[in-house]
Amino acid sequence: AQKVTQAQTEISVVEKEDVTLDCVYETRDTTYYLFWYKQPPSGELVFLIRRNSFDEQNEISGRYSWNFQKSTSSFNFTITASQVVDSAVYFCALLNRDDKIIFGKGTRLHILP
Amino acid sequence: EAQVTQNPRYLITVTGKKLTVTCSQNMNHEYMSWYRQDPGLGLRQIYYSMNVEVTDKGDVPEGYKVSRKEKRNFPLILESPSPNQTSLYFCASRGLVYNEQFFGPGTRLTVL
């Protein structure tokens, strides 16, 4: 089965705290891609990162970092020193050999001032 | 600027009145698709297209039609809209080399 699970439906943290959004995927393919998207209150879907299955190197982009672990089929997303502007719904997604992108249900993140 | 555009952004219509939501991309992407987003259900794929004149059903194709006559355009057609098609719709395009999928700004459709 091809599946993406974001177990955290909603998270609230106080500004400046670190927060990690979990993503667990299932796929029978050895070649696949993983993505994270951000959907702010304005509604658009913003591409954040793409990672292919052969590249397990962690990625850091400013306050954002991603931890890809094939052994646990996880691709977690951490925001360091969160800000109110980080409040959004975040989606994890999987592109497999079927050439179809499967999305998780999303995690709604509230950053409280 | 590389982008996916959709029109209209907002639409209120009545049951049974045919409508078309346009989608255009300027990145020469082969792959285009339509999604709908509903509370609690996430993003669900309606239709997709691998290239010109090649389209296929996604997870929720009932009540929708698409066409891909040109590489840049992928309109979504609702021949006879019903209230259960009230939703937020996204068009997306993706190149087949780097596989980054970009989304349009969304179309919020209300069917009364």
Interface residues (C-beta under 8 A of the other chain):
Chain A: Y33 F35 Y37 G43 E44 L45 F47 R50 F91 A93 L95 D99 K100 I101 F103 G104 K105 G106
Chain B: Y31 S33 G40 L41 G42 L43 Q45 Y48 M50 G58 L88 F90 R94 Y98 N99 E100 Q101 F102 F103 P105 G106 R108
